[in-house]
Amino acid sequence: MQLTFYRIQLVVFFLLSVLLMATGKLHIFVYFLICAGTVALIAIGESLFSVNHSRLDLFVKKLRAISKVMVIAVLTVLLIKGIVFLFG
């Protein structure tokens, strides 16, 4: 159940990211800076205060998934904007 909830969170994060960037409410560079900065601060805090290595490994896997979703969202928006530019 927890894995399903986590996947739903990733899908919602992806959809919100694409909608915000595709509609022009949030610039791609600003989105990337905000998300990367937030993820970096959380990673630094977690690595400094965590002594359980299995928990830290799970956290790193989640960070990788979030990073992949961020990159996929940016590429999707660039694809959408490219299609709109070519055919619009």
C-alpha positions as CSV (number, residue, x, y, z in Angstrom):
1,M,0.0,0.0,0.0
2,Q,2.8,2.4,0.8
3,L,4.5,1.7,-2.6
4,T,1.2,2.5,-4.3
5,F,0.8,5.8,-2.4
6,Y,4.4,6.7,-3.2
7,R,3.8,6.1,-6.9
8,I,0.7,8.2,-6.8
9,Q,2.7,11.0,-5.3
10,L,5.2,10.8,-8.1
11,V,2.5,10.9,-10.8
12,V,0.8,13.9,-9.1
13,F,4.2,15.6,-8.9
14,F,4.8,14.9,-12.6
15,L,1.4,16.2,-13.7
16,L,1.6,19.4,-11.6
17,S,5.1,20.1,-12.8
18,V,4.1,19.6,-16.5
19,L,1.0,21.7,-16.1
20,L,2.8,24.6,-14.3
21,M,5.6,24.7,-16.9
22,A,3.5,24.1,-20.0
23,T,1.0,26.9,-19.2
24,G,3.8,29.3,-18.6
25,K,3.1,29.8,-14.9
26,L,6.6,28.6,-14.0
27,H,9.7,28.8,-16.1
28,I,11.7,25.6,-16.7
29,F,14.9,26.9,-15.3
30,V,13.2,28.3,-12.1
31,Y,11.4,24.9,-11.7
32,F,14.6,23.0,-11.9
33,L,16.4,25.3,-9.5
34,I,13.6,25.1,-6.9
35,C,13.2,21.3,-7.1
36,A,17.0,20.6,-7.2
37,G,17.7,23.0,-4.3
38,T,14.9,21.5,-2.2
39,V,16.1,17.9,-2.9
40,A,19.7,18.9,-2.2
41,L,18.8,20.5,1.2
42,I,16.7,17.4,2.2
43,A,19.6,15.1,1.1
44,I,22.2,17.0,3.1
45,G,20.0,17.0,6.2
46,E,19.2,13.3,5.9
47,S,22.8,12.3,5.4
48,L,24.0,14.4,8.3
49,F,21.5,13.1,10.8
50,S,20.9,9.5,9.7
51,V,22.9,6.7,11.2
52,N,20.8,3.8,9.8
53,H,22.3,2.9,6.5
54,S,19.4,0.8,5.2
55,R,17.1,3.8,5.7
56,L,19.6,6.1,4.0
57,D,19.8,3.6,1.0
58,L,16.0,3.8,0.8
59,F,16.1,7.5,0.9
60,V,18.7,7.6,-2.0
61,K,16.4,5.4,-4.1
62,K,13.5,7.8,-3.5
63,L,15.8,10.8,-4.4
64,R,16.7,9.1,-7.7
65,A,13.1,8.5,-8.5
66,I,12.3,12.2,-7.8
67,S,15.2,13.3,-9.9
68,K,14.1,11.1,-12.8
69,V,10.6,12.5,-12.6
70,M,12.0,16.1,-12.6
71,V,14.0,15.4,-15.8
72,I,11.1,13.6,-17.5
73,A,8.8,16.6,-16.7
74,V,11.3,19.1,-18.2
75,L,11.7,16.9,-21.3
76,T,7.9,16.5,-21.6
77,V,7.4,20.3,-21.4
78,L,10.2,20.9,-24.0
79,L,8.5,18.4,-26.3
80,I,5.1,20.1,-25.8
81,K,6.5,23.5,-26.4
82,G,8.4,22.4,-29.4
83,I,5.2,20.8,-31.0
84,V,3.2,24.0,-30.2
85,F,6.0,26.1,-31.8
86,L,6.2,24.0,-34.9
87,F,2.5,23.5,-35.5
88,G,1.1,26.6,-33.8
